[in-house]
Amino acid sequence: MPVSIRLRREGAKNRPYYKVVVADSRSPRDGKFIELIGTYDPKKPDHNSTLKLDRIDHWIARGAQPSDTVRSLIKKNRKQAASAPPQAGDQVETDEAEAEANPTESSPSGESEAASSSAQ
């Protein structure tokens, strides 16, 4: 089964919106697909696509051929991912590590111990 990574057209007339899908190359453009791996909105300025790059790598490793437009979108998304600043989740992890390194801040359990010792 030859597999391709291509665009599936969605949206209204004169308002195109595409989903990036993995599909059998013999199936129709808007027909049955194997997996949805991203979106593309050509009317939106600047960053107008979202792709699951790990799933794209998975399918390409198994022989899937991206269309020319999808190949261009992959290239843009990889470039943006490389230049992107750290995610918000990364900041939370560093804050937790700093909190563990500085035990001087009172914790809820420390406050209850202080309250019970003053009651005695």
For each residue, the residues with C-beta under 8 A, 3 or more apart:
1: 24
2: 24 25 26 65
3: 22 23 24 25 34 59 62 63 64 65
4: 22 23 24 25 64 65 66 67
5: 20 21 22 37 56 59 60 64 65 66 67 70
6: 20 21 23 29 66 67 69 70
7: 18 19 20 21 29 40 67 69 70
8: 18 19 20 21 23 29 30 33
9: 16 17 18 29 30
10: 16 17 18 19
11: 15 16 17 18
12: 15
13:
14:
15: 11 12 43
16: 9 10 11 42 43
17: 9 10 11 39 40 41 43
18: 7 8 9 10 11 39 40 41 42
19: 7 8 10 36 38 39 40
20: 5 6 7 8 36 37 38 39 40 49 51 70 73
21: 5 6 7 8 33 34 35 36 37
22: 3 4 5 33 34 35 37 55 59 64
23: 3 4 6 8 27 31 32 33 34
24: 1 2 3 4 27 32 34
25: 2 3 4 65
26: 2
27: 23 24 31 32 33
28: 31
29: 6 7 8 9
30: 8 9
31: 23 27 28
32: 23 24 27
33: 8 21 22 23 27 36
34: 3 21 22 23 24
35: 21 22 55 59
36: 19 20 21 33
37: 5 20 21 22 51 52 55 56 59
38: 19 20 49 50 51 52 56 73
39: 17 18 19 20 49 50
40: 7 17 18 19 20 48 49 69 73
41: 17 18 44 48 49
42: 16 18 48
43: 15 16 17 48
44: 41 47 48
45: 48
46:
47: 44 80
48: 40 41 42 43 44 45
49: 20 38 39 40 41 73 76 77
50: 38 39 77
51: 20 37 38 56 73 74 77
52: 37 38 55 56
53: 56 57 74 77 78 81
54: 57 58
55: 22 35 37 52 58 59
56: 5 37 38 51 52 53 59 60 66 74
57: 53 54 60 61
58: 54 55 61 62
59: 3 5 22 35 37 55 56 62 64
60: 5 56 57 63 64 66
61: 57 58
62: 3 58 59
63: 3 60
64: 3 4 5 22 59 60
65: 2 3 4 5 25
66: 4 5 6 56 60 70 71 74
67: 4 5 6 7 70 71
68: 71 72
69: 6 7 40 72 73
70: 5 6 7 20 66 67 73 74
71: 66 67 68 74 75
72: 68 69 75 76
73: 20 38 40 49 51 69 70 76 77
74: 51 53 56 66 70 71 77 78
75: 71 72 78 79
76: 49 72 73 79 80
77: 49 50 51 53 73 74 80 81
78: 53 74 75 81 82
79: 75 76 82 83
80: 47 76 77 83 84
81: 53 77 78 84
82: 78 79
83: 79 80
84: 80 81 87
85:
86: 90 91
87: 84 90 91
88: 91 92
89: 92 93
90: 86 87 93 94
91: 86 87 88 94 95
92: 88 89 95 96
93: 89 90 96 97
94: 90 91 97 98
95: 91 92 98 99
96: 92 93 99 100
97: 93 94 100 101
98: 94 95 101 102
99: 95 96 102 105
100: 96 97 103
101: 97 98
102: 98 99 105
103: 100
104:
105: 99 102
106: 110 111 114
107: 110 111
108: 111 112
109: 112 113
110: 106 107 113 114
111: 106 107 108 114 115
112: 108 109 115 116
113: 109 110 116 117
114: 106 110 111 117 118
115: 111 112 118 119
116: 112 113 119 120
117: 113 114 120
118: 114 115
119: 115 116
120: 116 117
